[in-house]
Amino acid sequence: MLKNKILSFILFFLITYSASVIGGLATVSFKEPWYSLLIKPNFNPPDWIFAPVWTTLYLMMTIAIWKFWHDKNRDMNTVYIYFIHLIFNTTWSIVFFVFHKMVLALVVLIA
């Protein structure tokens, strides 16, 4: 059951980055002009920072779940929570950037 470390890394990478791609496409396709018209605080990061930060974050998430998967004492509930987290993460981008539902996006974020 995914004992091959290279194969398991590739699988976790593909699953994790699939969530990233779906969320990214939703963001890029539906962000403007709606997002730029929002009133944002002065400490809101510039748009260019999000791509490298999220790419790095998703790589670290992939490495974390991959290392956890190969731990002899792993709890499968944690693996399930990881995948549920990916679903919520992707859903947030769709709810916020595609549908522009800020309150519902907050609910997804809190969930």
C-alpha positions in Angstrom: 0.0 0.0 0.0 2.2 2.8 -1.4 5.3 1.5 0.2 7.5 2.7 -2.7 8.8 6.1 -1.5 9.2 7.5 -5.0 5.8 6.4 -6.2 4.1 7.6 -3.1 5.8 11.0 -3.3 4.7 11.4 -6.9 1.1 10.4 -6.0 0.9 12.8 -3.0 2.5 15.6 -5.2 0.0 15.1 -8.0 -3.0 15.1 -5.5 -1.8 18.1 -3.6 -0.8 20.1 -6.7 -4.1 19.2 -8.3 -5.8 21.0 -5.5 -3.4 23.9 -6.0 -4.1 24.1 -9.7 -7.9 24.0 -9.3 -7.7 26.8 -6.7 -5.2 28.7 -8.8 -7.3 28.5 -11.9 -10.4 29.7 -10.0 -8.3 32.6 -8.7 -6.7 33.7 -11.9 -9.9 33.3 -14.0 -12.3 35.1 -11.8 -10.3 37.4 -9.6 -10.5 40.5 -11.6 -11.9 43.1 -11.7 -13.8 42.1 -8.5 -10.8 41.6 -6.2 -9.0 44.8 -7.1 -12.2 46.8 -6.3 -12.3 45.5 -2.7 -11.2 47.8 0.0 -8.2 46.0 1.5 -6.0 47.0 4.5 -2.6 48.6 4.1 -0.9 45.3 5.2 -2.5 43.3 2.4 0.4 41.6 0.6 1.1 42.5 -3.0 -0.4 40.1 -5.6 3.0 38.9 -6.9 3.8 37.3 -3.5 1.0 34.8 -3.5 2.3 32.4 -6.3 5.7 31.7 -4.8 4.3 31.5 -1.3 1.5 29.1 -2.2 3.9 27.0 -4.4 6.3 26.7 -1.5 3.5 25.9 0.9 2.0 23.1 -1.3 5.5 21.6 -1.7 5.9 21.6 2.1 2.4 20.1 2.5 3.4 17.3 0.0 6.6 16.6 1.9 4.8 16.5 5.2 2.0 14.1 4.2 4.6 11.9 2.3 6.8 11.7 5.4 3.8 11.1 7.7 2.6 8.3 5.3 5.9 6.4 5.7 5.8 6.7 9.5 5.3 3.3 11.1 2.9 4.8 13.7 0.8 6.8 11.4 -2.9 7.3 12.2 -5.0 7.1 9.1 -7.4 9.7 10.5 -4.7 12.2 10.1 -4.3 11.2 6.4 -8.1 11.6 6.0 -8.0 15.1 7.6 -5.2 16.1 5.2 -7.3 15.3 2.2 -10.4 16.9 3.7 -8.2 20.0 4.3 -7.2 20.0 0.6 -10.9 19.9 -0.4 -11.7 22.8 1.9 -8.7 24.8 0.7 -9.8 24.4 -2.9 -13.4 25.1 -2.1 -12.4 28.4 -0.4 -10.8 29.7 -3.6 -13.9 28.8 -5.6 -16.3 30.3 -3.1 -14.3 33.5 -2.7 -12.9 34.2 -6.2 -15.5 32.6 -8.4 -18.8 33.3 -6.6 -17.5 36.3 -4.6 -19.3 35.1 -1.4 -17.1 36.5 1.4 -19.3 35.3 4.3 -19.5 31.8 2.9 -15.8 31.8 2.2 -15.3 32.7 5.9 -17.5 29.8 6.9 -15.4 27.5 4.7 -12.2 28.9 6.2 -13.4 28.3 9.7 -14.6 24.8 8.9 
